[in-house]
Amino acid sequence: MRIPRELKEKVRRRSDINWSEVIRDAIAKRIEVEERLEAARRIDEVKQRMIPVEKGQLDRWIREDRER
């Protein structure tokens, strides 16, 4: 990966900054964002496959299960 010359010069002028740490943090944050987006996509896929349950059905199932 290449860094544009102008940006490289600006980085050199700011030697007080730990650029490796900045880059590591940026990469870690980006990975976290991507992982959250992937999790959200998977949740949406599962939601689309789910069959809606009519109101009160969960209560009935719980009561039936308790009666066993």
C-alpha positions as CSV (number, residue, x, y, z in Angstrom):
1,M,0.0,0.0,0.0
2,R,1.3,3.4,-0.9
3,I,1.0,6.6,1.0
4,P,0.8,9.8,-1.1
5,R,3.9,11.9,-0.9
6,E,2.1,14.9,0.6
7,L,0.6,12.8,3.4
8,K,4.0,11.1,4.1
9,E,5.6,14.6,4.5
10,K,2.9,15.6,6.9
11,V,3.4,12.4,8.9
12,R,7.1,13.1,9.1
13,R,6.5,16.6,10.4
14,R,4.5,15.1,13.3
15,S,7.1,12.8,14.8
16,D,5.6,13.4,18.2
17,I,2.7,11.1,17.3
18,N,3.0,7.3,17.5
19,W,1.7,6.6,14.0
20,S,1.8,2.8,14.5
21,E,-0.5,3.1,17.4
22,V,-2.8,5.4,15.5
23,I,-3.0,2.9,12.6
24,R,-3.5,-0.1,15.0
25,D,-6.4,1.7,16.7
26,A,-8.0,2.7,13.4
27,I,-7.7,-0.9,12.1
28,A,-9.2,-2.3,15.3
29,K,-12.1,0.2,15.2
30,R,-12.8,-0.6,11.6
31,I,-12.8,-4.3,12.2
32,E,-15.2,-3.8,15.1
33,V,-17.6,-1.8,12.8
34,E,-17.4,-4.4,10.1
35,E,-18.1,-7.2,12.6
36,R,-21.1,-5.4,14.0
37,L,-22.4,-4.8,10.5
38,E,-22.0,-8.5,9.7
39,A,-23.8,-9.4,12.9
40,A,-26.7,-7.0,12.0
41,R,-26.9,-8.6,8.5
42,R,-27.1,-12.1,10.0
43,I,-29.8,-11.0,12.5
44,D,-31.8,-9.5,9.6
45,E,-31.5,-12.8,7.7
46,V,-32.7,-14.8,10.7
47,K,-35.6,-12.4,11.2
48,Q,-36.7,-12.8,7.5
49,R,-36.8,-16.6,8.0
50,M,-38.9,-16.4,11.2
51,I,-42.6,-17.2,11.1
52,P,-44.6,-14.6,12.9
53,V,-46.4,-15.8,16.0
54,E,-49.9,-14.6,16.7
55,K,-50.6,-12.6,19.8
56,G,-51.0,-14.8,22.9
57,Q,-49.4,-17.9,21.4
58,L,-46.3,-17.7,23.5
59,D,-48.4,-17.5,26.6
60,R,-50.3,-20.6,25.5
61,W,-47.1,-22.5,24.8
62,I,-45.7,-21.7,28.2
63,R,-48.8,-22.8,30.0
64,E,-48.9,-26.0,28.0
65,D,-45.3,-26.7,28.9
66,R,-45.9,-26.0,32.6
67,E,-48.8,-28.5,32.6
68,R,-46.6,-31.4,31.5
